[in-house]
Every structure is written in C-alpha cells, then in structure tokens.
Amino acid sequence: MKKLLTLSLALLSVTTLVACSGHKVEQAVPEEKVEQKQVKFDEKLFKEAGLLPFKNEKQLELGELDSKSRATFAHIQLKDSDEPTEKREPKISYNPVGWLLLWRWF
C-alpha cells in the first residue's frame, strides 16, 4: 500500500512539474500608433463637467443661494503663486492637564 501511494504521489508530482514548467514563447505584439488631435476649446463642456477653464487668473464661482443666503456650492481656481509664503503658528501651543493631543488620520 505504501509503495502504491508513494508511486502515485511521485507520478502526480512529476506530471505537475512537467505541466507547470513548460516554457511559453512570448509573441511580439505590434504597437499601435496613437494620434493626438487638437480639440477646439469648448467652455460649455467645462461648465457641464463642473470645471473652470484655466485663464491664468483667480476665479471664484458660487452657486445659487439657499434660504439663509449661503452659497449652495463654490469652486475656486488659484495659481501656486497665490499661496501664502508665511507658515502659520500651531493651533495649540500648550498641553493642558488631562488633554491628550492625538493626531489621527481618519
């Protein structure tokens, strides 16, 4: 019984190794040429997508006002040069007794 089990296990492992180790020849796939076309700028498409077209200036778009005179949505576009250069001071500069200042990423 042991010999039959050992023989069948050896035959199975050899068959598996031969079947799995077959070398496959990779076929070269010809690359397709991609053509880029200049598309006419359409501001209507930007508006439908909810985007502001880049005009190299500050832009602010506010949505309709709700019952409390607040904008329902806002979209702003700035350049990197509009960012503040001075660093802000930390919001909390002291640690009161009993407080745990834990920084978590939610």
CORJO-V557604 format. One record per pair of residues at least 12 apart in sequence whose C-alpha atoms are under 7 Angstrom apart, sorted by the first residue. I is the first residue (numbers start at 1). J is the second residue. If there is no record, write none. Layout:
# CORJO-V557604
I,J ; I,J
This chain:
# CORJO-V557604
57,78 ; 58,77 ; 58,78 ; 59,76 ; 59,77 ; 59,78 ; 60,75 ; 60,76 ; 60,77 ; 61,74 ; 61,75 ; 61,76 ; 62,74 ; 62,75
